[in-house]
Amino acid sequence: MFRAFLKRYWYLLALLCTVALGFLTSAVGRLLNPGSVTTTAIVVILFFIAGLTLPSENIRKGLRFIGLHLYIQLFIFVVFPLYFFLTLKLFHSSLDPRLYAGLIALACLPTTISSCIVFTQSAGGNVVGTMFNASLSNLLGIFLSPLLISVILSSSRMSLPMSDILRVLKSLLLKMLLPISIGQLLRLFVKQAVQSIRGKLSVTSRLLILLIIYFTIAKAAASPLFLQTLSTMALPFVYLAGSHLVLLLLAYAGARALRFTPENIVSVVFTAPQKTIAMGVPLLTTYFAADADLLGVAILPLIFYHSWQLIIAGFIRSLAPLRTGSRD
């Protein structure tokens, strides 16, 4: 029983332990990441692996589900950010500006890649449709996510001047687009080999993400402002938990109203309301690189939301009828 629990939830437990370790060994984390050099190297490696493993060929295979694709992409990059932008107005004034920036950044991220596919497949959904939208949203997210964050934050105190926005875009090109492009190019020649070690690459990526989170928390933990902000996290976490349920119901209701097939509805439920930590952590690390305090706070909503969405997806999957074969 305990081994089965660990096998299923090891990453959630590892996330919690990593955050705690960042607090407890803050000095060690800062020593191992001088000038954020280690974090930068990890981000480049992560996006190279993402380029190797991103199944962009599924974009061609899934073109026939046009209505499904438009619905999911609009939900990810329009409905989700708009919902956060409007609902956060209710208590925006009581939020730490850095936390507000983190919540907006979360709303602008693409969906997950692996978990949404696994849940869709095990629940008998449209796997090709899910793979298409996961691949497309992550490719679009390289450009759309930082632009959406900049546009929405332009009306807040956390807006970046144009010089910083240009710096971020240049950094994203070098740290994200270039390694992803190299990985995608290499994938053309070693696709079968990559498929055979996909599981190991996935675990490697997760461990590297944990390292970035550790270094981020360790650096931020040295600031009294960061520690002070933690005492105000209860309301944002409740907001995130409730918002995920609301967005999940909105995605489901919209798919039903548009008379999607049951398979496509499953794809919507496990794709549209989710946000990626694999792309999200390195993207936010790059976007907020100039402010360690801001980055430390901004990354917390993503860690919580990702953990919560996996728990809810697992619960929904346990209620769904099994129509297809085993999980990936």
VODO-496343 format. One record per atom (N, C-alpha, C, O): y, x, z. Coordinates in steps of 0.2 Angstrom, whole numbers, padded with zeros to 4 digits, always signed. Each point is the difference from the previous one (the first is absolute). Layout:
REM residues N
YXZ;...
END
This chain:
REM residues 328
-0006+0004+0000;+0006-0004+0000;+0006+0004+0000;+0005-0001-0004;-0005+0006+0009;+0006+0005+0000;+0001+0004-0006;+0006+0001-0002;-0012+0001-0001;+0001+0005-0006;+0002-0005-0006;+0004+0003-0004;-0006-0009+0004;+0002-0004-0006;+0008-0002+0001;+0003+0000-0005;-0001+0000+0011;+0007-0002+0001;+0004+0007-0002;+0005-0001-0003;-0007+0007+0005;+0003+0006-0002;+0001+0001-0007;+0005+0002-0003;-0011-0004-0001;-0001+0001-0007;+0005-0005-0003;+0003+0002-0006;-0002-0008+0008;+0005-0004-0003;+0007+0001+0001;+0004-0001-0004;-0002+0003+0011;+0007+0000+0002;+0002+0007+0001;+0005+0001+0004;-0009+0004-0006;+0002+0007+0002;+0007+0002-0002;+0003+0004+0003;-0001-0006-0009;+0007+0002-0002;+0005-0004+0004;+0006+0003+0001;-0007-0009+0001;+0005-0003+0004;+0001+0004+0007;+0005+0001+0002;-0011+0000+0001;+0000+0004+0006;+0003+0007-0001;+0004+0003+0004;-0005+0000-0010;+0003+0007-0001;+0007-0001-0001;+0004+0005+0002;-0001-0010-0005;+0007-0001+0000;+0003+0000+0007;+0005+0003+0001;-0008-0007+0003;+0003-0001+0007;+0000+0007+0004;+0004+0002+0003;-0010+0002-0004;-0001+0006+0003;+0005+0005-0003;+0003+0005+0004;-0002-0005-0010;+0005+0005-0003;+0007-0001+0002;+0004+0005+0002;-0002-0012-0001;+0007-0001+0003;+0000+0003+0007;+0005+0003+0002;-0010-0005+0002;+0000+0003+0007;+0000+0007+0000;+0004+0003+0004;-0008+0000-0008;+0000+0008+0000;+0007+0003-0002;+0002+0005+0002;+0001-0009-0007;+0007+0003-0002;+0005+0000+0006;+0004+0004+0000;-0005-0009+0004;+0005+0000+0006;-0002+0005+0005;+0004+0004+0003;-0011-0003-0002;-0003+0004+0006;+0001+0008-0002;+0001+0004+0004;-0001-0003-0011;+0000+0007-0002;+0006+0001-0005;-0001+0004-0005;+0006-0006+0007;+0006+0000-0005;+0002+0007-0001;+0002+0002-0006;-0002+0003+0010;+0002+0007-0001;-0005+0003-0005;+0002+0004-0004;-0008-0006+0005;-0005+0003-0005;+0001-0002-0007;-0001+0004-0005;+0002-0011+0005;+0001-0003-0007;+0006+0003-0004;+0000+0002-0006;+0006+0000+0010;+0006+0003-0003;-0002+0007-0002;+0003+0002-0005;-0007+0001+0009;-0001+0007-0001;-0005+0001-0007;+0001+0005-0003;-0005-0010+0002;-0004+0000-0006;+0003-0002-0006;-0003+0000-0005;+0009-0003+0006;+0003-0003-0006;+0008+0003+0000;+0004-0004+0000;-0003+0010-0001;+0006+0003+0000;+0004-0002-0006;-0002+0001-0006;+0008-0004+0007;+0004-0002-0005;-0003-0005-0005;+0002-0001-0006;-0007-0003+0009;-0004-0005-0004;-0004+0003-0006;-0001-0004-0004;+0000+0010+0004;-0004+0003-0005;-0007-0002-0001;-0002-0002-0005;-0001+0001+0011;-0007-0003+0000;+0000-0007-0003;-0005-0001-0004;+0009-0003+0007;+0001-0007-0003;+0001+0000-0007;-0004-0004-0004;+0008+0008+0001;+0002+0000-0007;-0007+0002-0004;-0001-0004-0005;-0002+0009+0007;-0006+0002-0003;-0006-0006+0000;-0003-0001-0005;+0003-0002+0011;-0005-0006+0000;+0002-0005-0005;-0005-0003-0003;+0011+0001+0003;+0002-0005-0004;-0001+0001-0008;-0003-0004-0003;+0004+0010+0001;-0002+0002-0007;-0008+0000-0001;-0002-0003-0005;-0002+0005+0010;-0007-0001-0001;-0002-0007+0000;-0005-0002-0004;+0008-0002+0008;-0002-0007+0001;+0001-0003-0007;-0004-0004-0002;+0010+0005-0001;+0001-0003-0007;-0004+0003-0005;-0001-0004-0005;-0001+0010+0005;-0004+0003-0005;-0007-0004+0001;-0003-0002-0005;+0001+0001+0011;-0007-0004+0001;+0001-0007-0002;-0004-0003-0004;+0010+0000+0005;+0001-0007-0003;+0000+0000-0007;-0003-0005-0003;+0006+0010+0000;-0001+0000-0008;-0007+0001-0002;-0002-0003-0005;-0002+0007+0008;-0007+0001-0002;-0004-0007+0001;-0004-0001-0004;+0006-0002+0009;-0005-0006+0002;+0003-0007-0002;-0003-0005+0000;+0010+0005-0002;+0003-0006-0002;-0003-0003-0006;+0000+0003-0006;-0004-0009+0006;-0003-0002-0006;+0005-0004-0005;-0001-0006-0001;+0005+0010-0002;+0005-0003-0004;-0003-0003-0007;+0003-0004-0003;-0009+0006+0002;-0003-0003-0006;-0001-0007+0001;-0001-0004-0005;+0001+0002+0011;-0002-0008+0001;+0006-0004-0002;+0000-0006-0001;+0006+0009+0000;+0006-0003-0002;-0001-0003-0007;+0002-0006-0002;-0006+0010-0002;-0002-0002-0007;-0005-0006+0000;+0000-0005-0003;-0005+0006+0008;-0006-0004+0000;+0002-0007+0003;-0003-0005-0002;+0008+0004+0006;+0002-0006+0003;+0006-0004-0003;+0002-0005+0003;+0000+0007-0009;+0006-0003-0003;-0001-0008-0001;+0005-0003-0001;-0011+0001+0000;-0001-0007-0001;+0002-0005+0005;+0001-0006-0001;+0000+0008+0007;+0002-0004+0006;+0007+0000+0001;+0003+0002+0006;+0001-0003-0011;+0007+0000+0000;+0004-0003+0006;+0004+0002+0003;-0006-0009-0002;+0003-0004+0005;-0001+0003+0007;+0004+0000+0004;-0010+0002-0003;-0002+0003+0006;+0004+0006+0002;+0003+0001+0005;-0002+0004-0010;+0003+0006+0000;+0008-0001+0002;+0003+0003+0004;+0000-0008-0008;+0007-0001+0001;+0001-0003+0007;+0005+0002+0004;-0010-0006-0002;+0001-0003+0007;+0000+0005+0006;+0004+0000+0004;-0009+0004-0005;-0001+0005+0005;+0005+0006+0000;+0003+0001+0006;-0001+0001-0011;+0006+0005-0001;+0006-0003+0003;+0004+0004+0003;-0002-0010-0005;+0006-0003+0002;+0000-0001+0008;+0005+0000+0003;-0011-0002-0001;-0001-0001+0008;+0001+0007+0003;+0004+0000+0005;-0007+0005-0007;+0001+0007+0003;+0007+0002+0000;+0002+0003+0005;+0001-0003-0011;+0007+0003-0001;+0006-0004+0000;+0006+0002+0000;-0007-0009+0001;+0005-0005+0000;+0000-0004+0006;+0004+0000+0005;-0010-0004-0004;+0000-0005+0005;-0001+0004+0007;+0004-0002+0005;-0008+0007-0004;+0000+0004+0006;+0006+0003+0002;+0002-0001+0006;+0002+0005-0010;+0006+0003+0002;+0005-0006+0002;+0004+0001+0005;-0004-0006-0009;+0005-0006+0001;-0001-0003+0006;+0005-0002+0004;-0011+0001-0002;-0002-0003+0006;+0002+0004+0006;+0003-0003+0005;-0004+0009-0005;+0002+0005+0006;+0008+0000+0000;+0003+0000+0005;+0000+0000-0011;+0008+0001+0000;+0003-0006+0003;+0004+0000+0004;-0007-0006-0005;+0003-0007+0002;-0002-0001+0007;+0004-0002+0004;-0010+0003-0002;-0002-0001+0007;+0002+0005+0005;+0002-0002+0006;-0001+0008-0008;+0003+0005+0005;+0007-0001+0001;+0003+0002+0005;+0001-0006-0009;+0006-0002+0002;+0001-0004+0007;+0005+0000+0003;-0011-0003-0001;+0000-0004+0006;+0001+0004+0006;+0003-0002+0005;-0005+0008-0005;+0001+0004+0006;+0002+0008-0002;-0002+0004+0003;+0004-0004-0009;+0002+0007-0003;+0005+0004+0005;-0001+0006+0001;+0006-0010+0002;+0005+0003+0004;-0003+0003+0007;+0003+0004+0003;-0009-0007-0001;-0003+0003+0006;-0005+0006-0002;-0003+0002+0005;+0002-0001-0011;-0005+0006-0002;+0004+0006+0000;+0006+0001-0002;-0010+0005+0004;+0002+0006-0001;+0001+0001-0008;-0005-0002-0004;+0010+0005+0001;+0001+0001-0007;-0006+0003-0003;-0002-0001-0006;+0000+0006+0009;-0006+0004-0002;-0006-0004-0001;-0004+0001-0005;+0003-0005+0010;-0006-0005+0000;+0001-0005-0006;-0005-0002-0004;+0011+0000+0003;+0001-0005-0006;-0001+0004-0006;-0003-0003-0005;+0005+0009+0004;-0002+0004-0006;-0007+0000-0001;-0003+0000-0006;-0001+0001+0011;-0007+0001+0000;-0003-0007-0002;-0005+0000-0004;+0007-0005+0006;-0003-0007-0002;+0002-0001-0007;-0004-0003-0004;+0010+0004+0002;+0002-0001-0007;-0005+0005-0005;-0002-0003-0005;+0002+0009+0007;-0005+0005-0004;-0007-0003+0000;-0003+0000-0006;+0000-0003+0011;-0006-0002+0000;-0001-0006-0005;-0004+0000-0004;+0009-0004+0004;+0000-0006-0005;+0000+0002-0007;-0002-0004-0004;+0005+0010+0002;+0001+0002-0007;-0006+0004-0002;+0000+0002-0006;-0005-0001+0010;-0006+0004-0002;-0005-0003-0004;+0000-0007+0000;-0004+0010-0005;-0005-0003-0003;-0006-0002+0004;+0000+0001+0006;-0005-0005-0009;-0006-0002+0004;-0005+0006+0001;+0001+0006-0003;-0006-0007+0007;-0005+0005+0001;-0004+0001-0007;+0001-0004-0004;-0005+0009+0004;-0004+0002-0006;-0007-0002+0002;-0004-0004-0003;+0001+0007+0008;-0007+0000+0001;-0002-0006+0004;-0005-0004-0002;+0008+0002+0008;-0002-0005+0004;+0001-0007-0003;-0005-0004+0001;+0010+0003-0005;+0000-0007-0004;-0005-0001-0005;-0003-0005+0000;+0000+0011-0003;-0005-0001-0004;-0007-0001+0003;-0004-0004-0002;+0003+0007+0008;-0006-0001+0004;+0000-0007+0002;-0006-0003+0000;+0011+0001+0003;+0000-0007+0003;-0001-0005-0006;-0003-0005+0001;+0006+0006-0006;+0000-0005-0006;-0007+0000-0003;-0003-0005-0001;+0000+0011+0001;-0007+0000-0003;-0005-0003+0005;-0004-0004-0002;+0005+0005+0008;-0005-0003+0005;+0001-0007+0001;-0005-0004+0002;+0011+0001-0003;+0001-0007+0000;-0001-0004-0006;+0001-0006-0001;-0004+0010-0005;-0001-0004-0006;+0006-0001-0004;+0000-0005-0004;+0005+0009+0005;+0006-0001-0004;+0001+0003-0007;-0005+0003-0002;+0010-0003-0001;+0001+0003-0007;+0002+0008+0001;+0005+0002+0001;-0010+0002-0001;+0000+0007+0002;+0004+0003-0006;+0005+0004+0002;-0006-0005-0008;+0004+0003-0005;+0008-0002+0001;+0004+0005-0001;-0003-0011+0002;+0007-0002+0001;+0003+0004+0006;+0006+0002+0000;-0010-0001+0006;+0003+0003+0005;+0001+0008-0001;+0005+0002+0002;-0010+0001-0006;+0001+0007-0002;+0006+0001-0004;+0004+0005+0001;-0003-0010-0006;+0006+0001-0004;+0006+0000+0004;+0004+0004-0001;-0003-0009+0005;+0006-0001+0004;+0001+0005+0005;+0006+0002+0001;-0011+0001+0002;+0000+0005+0005;+0003+0007-0004;+0004+0003+0002;-0007-0002-0008;+0002+0006-0004;+0007-0001-0002;+0004+0005+0000;-0002-0011-0003;+0006-0001-0003;+0006+0000+0005;+0005+0004-0001;-0006-0007+0007;+0005+0000+0005;+0001+0007+0003;+0006+0002+0002;-0011+0002-0001;+0001+0007+0002;+0003+0005-0005;+0004+0004+0002;-0005-0006-0008;+0004+0004-0005;+0007-0002+0000;+0005+0004-0001;-0004-0011+0001;+0007-0002+0000;+0004+0002+0006;+0006+0001+0000;-0010-0001+0006;+0003+0001+0006;+0003+0007+0001;+0005+0001+0004;-0007+0004-0009;+0003+0007+0000;+0008-0001-0001;+0004+0004+0002;-0003-0009-0007;+0007-0001-0002;+0004-0005+0004;+0005+0000+0002;-0009-0006-0002;+0003-0006+0003;+0001+0000+0007;+0006-0002+0003;-0011+0005+0001;+0001+0000+0007;+0007+0003+0003;+0003-0003+0004;-0002+0010-0006;+0006+0003+0002;+0006-0004-0002;+0005+0000+0003;-0005-0002-0009;+0006-0004-0003;+0001-0006+0004;+0006-0002+0002;-0011-0002+0000;+0001-0006+0003;+0002+0001+0007;+0005-0003+0003;-0008+0009+0001;+0003+0002+0006;+0007+0001+0000;+0004-0002+0004;-0002+0006-0009;+0007+0002-0001;+0005-0006-0001;+0005+0000+0003;-0007-0005-0007;+0004-0006-0001;+0001-0004+0006;+0005-0002+0001;-0011+0001+0002;+0000-0005+0006;+0004+0003+0006;+0004-0003+0003;-0005+0010-0002;+0004+0003+0005;+0007+0002-0001;+0004+0002+0004;-0002-0003-0010;+0007+0001-0002;+0005-0004+0003;+0006+0001+0001;-0009-0007+0002;+0005-0004+0004;-0001+0001+0007;+0003-0004+0004;-0006+0009-0002;-0001+0001+0007;+0003+0007+0002;+0002+0004-0004;-0002-0002+0011;+0003+0006+0002;-0005+0006-0002;+0002+0006+0001;-0008-0008-0003;-0005+0006-0002;+0000+0001-0007;-0005+0004-0002;+0010-0006-0002;+0000+0001-0007;+0001+0008-0001;+0004+0003+0004;-0007-0001-0010;+0001+0007-0001;+0006+0001-0006;+0000-0004-0004;+0004+0009+0005;+0005+0001-0005;-0004+0002-0007;-0006+0002+0000;+0010-0002-0005;-0003+0001-0007;-0003+0007-0001;-0005+0001-0003;+0008+0004+0006;-0002+0007+0000;-0007+0000+0003;-0005+0004-0002;+0004-0007+0008;-0007+0000+0003;-0005-0004-0003;-0006+0002-0001;+0008-0008-0003;-0005-0004-0004;-0002+0005-0006;-0006-0001-0001;+0010+0004-0002;-0002+0005-0005;-0004+0005+0002;-0005+0002-0003;+0006+0001+0009;-0004+0005+0003;-0007-0003+0002;-0005+0003-0002;+0005-0009+0004;-0007-0003+0002;-0004-0001-0007;-0006+0001+0000;+0009-0004-0005;-0003-0001-0006;-0003+0007-0003;-0005+0000-0003;+0009+0005+0003;-0002+0006-0002;-0006+0003+0004;-0005+0003-0003;+0005-0004+0009;-0005+0002+0005;-0006-0004-0002;-0006+0003+0000;+0006-0010-0001;-0005-0004-0002;-0003+0002-0006;-0007+0000-0001;+0011+0002-0004;-0003+0002-0007;-0004+0007+0001;-0006+0000-0003;+0008+0004+0007;-0003+0007+0001;-0007-0001+0005;-0005+0003-0002;+0006-0007+0007;-0005-0001+0005;-0005-0005-0001;-0006+0000+0002;+0008-0005-0006;-0005-0006-0002;-0002+0000-0007;-0005+0000-0002;+0010-0001-0002;-0001-0002-0007;-0004+0006-0004;-0004-0001-0003;+0007+0007+0005;-0003+0006-0003;-0008+0001+0002;-0004+0001-0005;+0003-0001+0011;-0007+0001+0002;-0005-0006-0002;-0005+0001-0002;+0008-0007+0002;-0004-0006-0002;-0001+0001-0008;-0006-0001-0002;+0011+0003-0002;-0001+0001-0007;-0005+0005-0001;-0005+0000-0005;+0005+0006+0008;-0005+0005-0001;-0007-0002+0002;-0005+0001-0003;+0005-0005+0009;-0007-0003+0002;-0003-0005-0005;-0006+0000-0002;+0011-0004-0001;-0002-0005-0005;-0003+0004-0007;-0004-0002-0003;+0008+0007+0001;-0002+0004-0005;-0007+0003+0001;-0004+0000-0005;+0003+0003+0010;-0006+0003+0002;-0006-0005+0000;-0005+0002-0001;+0007-0008+0003;-0005-0005+0001;-0003-0002-0007;-0006-0002+0000;+0009+0003-0005;-0002-0001-0007;-0006+0004-0001;-0005-0002-0004;+0004+0008+0007;-0005+0005-0002;-0005+0000+0006;-0006+0002-0002;+0007-0004+0008;-0005+0000+0005;-0001-0006+0004;-0001+0000+0006;+0002-0006-0010;-0001-0006+0003;-0006-0001+0003;+0000-0003+0006;-0006+0004-0009;-0006-0001+0003;-0001+0004+0007;-0003-0002+0004;+0005+0009-0005;+0000+0004+0006;+0004-0003+0006;-0003+0000+0006;+0009-0003-0008;+0004-0003+0006;-0003-0006+0003;+0000-0001+0006;-0004-0003-0011;-0003-0006+0003;-0006+0002+0004;-0001-0004+0005;-0002+0009-0006;-0006+0002+0004;+0002+0003+0007;-0003-0001+0005;+0010+0003-0004;+0002+0002+0007;+0006-0004+0002;+0004+0002+0004;-0003-0008-0007;+0005-0005+0002;+0001-0001+0007;+0005+0000+0003;-0011-0001+0000;-0001-0002+0008;+0003+0006+0004;+0004-0001+0004;-0006+0007-0006;+0003+0006+0003;+0007+0001-0001;+0004+0002+0005;-0001-0003-0011;+0007+0000-0001;+0004-0005+0004;+0005+0001+0002;-0008-0007-0001;+0003-0005+0004;+0001+0002+0007;+0005-0001+0003;-0011+0004+0000;+0001+0002+0007;+0005+0006+0000;+0003+0000+0005;-0003+0004-0009;+0005+0006+0000;+0007-0003+0000;+0004+0003+0004;-0003-0008-0008;+0007-0003-0001;+0002-0003+0007;+0005+0001+0002;-0010-0004+0001;+0001-0004+0006;+0002+0005+0006;+0004-0001+0004;-0008+0007-0004;+0001+0005+0005;+0007+0003-0001;+0004+0002+0004;-0002-0001-0011;+0006+0003-0001;+0006-0004+0002;+0005+0002+0002;-0006-0009-0003;+0005-0005+0002;+0001+0001+0008;+0006-0001+0002;-0012+0001+0001;+0001+0001+0008;+0004+0006+0002;+0003+0000+0005;-0004+0006-0009;+0004+0006+0001;+0007-0001-0001;+0004+0002+0005;-0002-0006-0010;+0007-0001-0001;+0003-0004+0006;+0005+0001+0002;-0009-0007+0000;+0002-0004+0005;+0001+0004+0007;+0005-0001+0003;-0010+0006-0002;+0000+0004+0006;+0007+0004+0000;+0003+0001+0005;-0002+0003-0011;+0006+0004+0000;+0006-0004+0000;+0005+0002+0003;-0005-0008-0006;+0006-0004+0001;+0002-0002+0007;+0006+0000+0002;-0011-0003+0001;+0001-0002+0007;+0001+0006+0005;+0005-0001+0004;-0008+0007-0005;+0001+0005+0004;+0008+0003-0001;+0003+0002+0005;-0001-0002-0011;+0007+0002-0001;+0005-0005+0003;+0005+0001+0003;-0006-0008-0004;+0004-0005+0003;+0000-0001+0007;+0005-0001+0004;-0011+0003-0001;-0001-0001+0008;+0005+0005+0004;+0001-0001+0006;+0001+0006-0010;+0005+0004+0004;+0007-0003+0001;+0004+0003+0003;-0003-0008-0006;+0006-0004+0000;+0000-0005+0005;-0004-0005+0000;+0009+0005+0005;+0001-0006+0005;+0001-0006-0004;-0002-0005+0003;+0006+0005-0008;+0001-0006-0004;-0006-0004-0002;-0001-0006+0000;-0004+0010-0003;-0006-0002-0002;-0004-0004+0006;-0003-0005-0001;+0002+0009+0006;-0003-0003+0006;+0003-0006+0002;-0003-0005+0003;+0010+0004-0003;+0003-0006+0002;-0001-0005-0004;+0000-0006+0002;-0001+0007-0009;-0001-0005-0005;-0007-0004+0001;-0001-0005-0001;-0004+0009+0004;-0007-0002+0001;+0000-0006+0005;-0004-0004-0001;+0009+0004+0005;+0000-0006+0005;+0002-0006-0003;+0000-0005+0003;+0003+0005-0009;+0002-0006-0003;-0005-0002-0006;+0002-0005-0004;-0008+0007+0004;-0004-0001-0006;-0004-0006+0001;-0003-0003-0005;+0003-0001+0011;-0004-0006+0001;+0001-0005-0005;-0004-0003-0003;+0011+0001+0003;+0002-0005-0005;-0001+0001-0007;-0003-0004-0004;+0004+0010+0001;-0002+0002-0007;-0007-0001-0001;-0002-0002-0006;-0002+0004+0011;-0008+0000-0002;-0002-0007+0000;-0004-0002-0004;+0007-0002+0008;-0002-0008+0000;+0003-0003-0006;-0004-0003-0004;+0010+0006+0001;+0002-0003-0006;-0004+0002-0006;-0002-0004-0004;-0001+0010+0004;-0004+0003-0005;-0007-0004+0000;-0002-0002-0005;+0000+0001+0011;-0007-0004+0000;+0001-0007-0002;-0004-0002-0004;+0009-0001+0006;+0001-0007-0003;+0002+0000-0007;-0002-0005-0004;+0006+0010+0001;+0002+0000-0007;-0006+0001-0004;+0000-0003-0006;-0005+0007+0008;-0005+0001-0004;-0004-0006-0001;-0003-0002-0006;+0002-0002+0011;-0004-0007+0000;+0004-0004-0005;-0003-0004-0004;+0010+0003+0005;+0004-0004-0004;+0000+0002-0008;-0001-0004-0004;+0001+0010+0003;+0000+0003-0007;-0007-0001-0003;-0001-0002-0006;-0004+0002+0010;-0007-0001-0002;-0001-0007-0002;-0003-0002-0005;+0006-0003+0009;-0001-0007-0001;+0005-0002-0007;-0002-0004-0004;+0007+0007+0004;+0005-0001-0006;-0004+0002-0007;+0000-0003-0005;-0003+0009+0006;-0004+0003-0006;-0005-0005-0002;-0001-0001-0006;-0003-0001+0011;-0006-0005-0001;+0003-0006-0003;-0003-0003-0005;+0008+0000+0008;+0003-0007-0002;+0002+0001-0007;-0001-0005-0004;+0005+0010+0002;+0002+0001-0006;-0005+0000-0006;+0000-0003-0005;-0005+0007+0007;-0006+0000-0004;-0004-0006-0001;-0002-0002-0006;+0002-0002+0011;-0003-0007+0000;+0004-0004-0005;-0002-0004-0004;+0009+0004+0005;+0004-0004-0003;+0000+0001-0008;+0001-0004-0004;-0002+0010+0002;+0000+0002-0007;-0007-0001-0002;-0002+0002-0006;-0003-0004+0010;-0007-0002-0002;-0004+0006-0003;-0003+0000-0005;+0004+0006+0009;-0004+0005-0002;-0007-0001+0002;-0002-0005+0004;-0003+0008-0007;-0007+0000+0001;-0001+0002+0007;+0004+0004+0003;-0010-0006+0000;-0001+0003+0007;-0001+0007+0000;+0002+0003+0005;-0004+0000-0010;-0001+0008+0000;+0007+0003+0000;+0001+0005+0003;+0004-0008-0007;+0007+0003+0000;+0003-0002+0006;+0005+0005+0002;-0006-0010+0002;+0003-0001+0006;-0002+0005+0005;+0004+0002+0004;-0011+0000-0004;-0002+0005+0004;+0004+0007-0001;+0002+0003+0005;-0001-0002-0011;+0003+0006-0002;+0007+0000+0002;+0003+0005+0003;+0001-0011-0003;+0007+0000+0002;+0000+0001+0008;+0004+0003+0002;-0009-0006+0002;+0000+0000+0007;+0000+0007+0002;+0003+0002+0005;-0008+0002-0008;-0001+0007+0002;+0004+0005-0003;+0000+0006+0002;+0005-0008-0006;+0004+0005-0004;+0008-0001+0001;+0003+0004+0002;-0001-0010-0002;+0007-0002+0000;+0004+0002+0006;+0005+0003+0001;-0008-0005+0005;+0003+0001+0007;-0001+0007+0003;+0002+0001+0006;-0006+0003-0009;-0001+0006+0003;+0004+0006-0002;+0004+0000-0006;-0003+0005+0010;+0004+0006-0001;-0004+0006+0001;-0004+0001+0004;+0005+0004-0009;-0004+0006+0000;+0003+0005+0006;+0006+0001+0000;-0011+0002+0003;+0002+0006+0005;-0001+0006-0004;+0003+0006+0001;-0008-0006-0006;-0001+0007-0004;+0006+0002-0004;+0001+0006+0000;+0002-0011-0003;+0006+0002-0004;+0006-0001+0004;+0005+0004-0001;-0005-0008+0006;+0006-0002+0004;+0002+0006+0005;+0006+0002+0000;-0010+0001+0003;+0001+0006+0005;+0004+0006-0004;+0005+0002+0002;-0008+0000-0007;+0003+0006-0004;+0007-0002-0003;+0004+0004-0001;-0004-0011-0002;+0006-0002-0003;+0006+0000+0005;+0005+0002-0001;-0007-0005+0007;+0006-0001+0005;+0001+0007+0003;+0006+0001+0002;-0011+0004-0002;+0002+0006+0003;+0004+0004-0005;+0005+0004+0002;-0005-0005-0008;+0004+0003-0005;+0007-0004+0000;+0005+0004+0000;-0005-0010+0000;+0006-0004+0000;+0005+0001+0006;+0006+0001-0001;-0009+0000+0007;+0004+0001+0006;-0001+0007+0003;+0001+0001+0005;-0002+0003-0010;-0001+0007+0002;+0006+0004+0004;-0001+0004+0004;+0007-0007-0006;+0006+0003+0003;+0001-0001+0007;+0005+0003+0003;-0008-0008+0000;+0001-0003+0006;-0006-0001+0004;-0004-0005-0001;+0002+0010+0005;-0007+0000+0004;+0000-0006+0005;-0005-0003+0000;+0011+0001+0003;+0000-0005+0005;-0001-0007-0004;-0004-0004+0002;+0007+0003-0008;-0001-0006-0004;-0007+0000-0002;-0003-0006+0000;+0000+0011-0003;-0007+0000-0003;-0005-0002+0006;-0004-0004-0001;+0005+0007+0007;-0005-0001+0005;+0000-0008+0002;-0005-0002+0001;+0011-0001-0001;+0000-0007+0001;-0002-0004-0006;-0003-0005+0001;+0005+0007-0007;-0001-0004-0006;-0007-0001-0001;-0003-0005-0003;-0001+0010+0005;-0007+0000-0002;-0005-0004+0005;-0005-0002-0002;+0008+0000+0008;-0004-0004+0004;-0001-0007-0002;-0006-0002+0001;+0010-0002-0004;-0002-0006-0003;-0005+0000-0005;-0005-0004+0000;+0004+0009-0004;-0005+0001-0005;-0007+0001+0003;-0005-0003-0002;+0005+0007+0008;-0006+0002+0003;-0003-0007+0003;-0005-0001+0000;+0010-0003+0004;-0002-0006+0003;-0002-0005-0006;-0006-0003+0001;+0010+0002-0006;-0002-0005-0005;-0007+0001-0003;-0004-0004-0001;+0003+0011-0001;-0006+0002-0003;-0006-0002+0004;-0005-0003-0002;+0006+0005+0008;-0006-0002+0005;-0001-0007+0001;-0006-0002+0000;+0011-0002+0000;+0000-0007+0001;-0003-0004-0006;-0005-0004+0001;+0007+0007-0007;-0003-0003-0006;-0007+0001-0001;-0004-0004-0003;+0001+0010+0005;-0007+0001+0000;-0004-0005+0004;-0005-0002-0001;+0008+0001+0007;-0003-0004+0005;-0001-0007-0003;-0005-0003+0001;+0011+0000-0003;+0000-0006-0003;-0004-0001-0006;-0004-0005-0001;+0004+0010-0004;-0004+0000-0006;-0008+0000+0002;-0004-0004-0003;+0002+0008+0008;-0007-0001+0003;-0002-0006+0002;-0005-0003-0001;+0010-0001+0005;-0001-0006+0003;-0001-0005-0006;-0005-0004+0000;+0009+0004-0005;+0000-0005-0005;-0007+0001-0004;-0003-0004-0002;+0002+0011+0001;-0006+0001-0004;-0007-0002+0004;-0004-0003-0003;+0005+0003+0009;-0006-0003+0004;-0001-0007-0001;-0005-0003+0002;+0010-0001-0004;+0000-0007-0001;-0001-0002-0007;-0002-0006-0001;+0002+0011-0003;+0000-0002-0008;-0008+0001-0002;-0003+0004+0003;+0001-0009-0007;-0006+0000-0003;-0002+0007-0004;+0005+0002-0004;-0010+0001+0005;-0002+0006-0004;-0003-0002-0007;-0005-0003+0000;+0009+0004-0005;-0002-0002-0007;-0003+0006-0004;-0004-0001-0005;+0006+0007+0007;-0002+0006-0004;-0004+0005+0004;-0002-0002+0006;+0001+0008-0009;-0004+0005+0004;+0003+0003+0006;+0005-0003+0002;-0008+0009-0001;+0003+0003+0007;+0006+0003-0001;+0003+0001-0006;+0000+0002+0011;+0006+0003+0000;+0000+0007-0003;-0006+0003-0001;+0012-0001-0001;+0000+0007-0003;-0002+0005+0005;+0000+0006-0001;
END
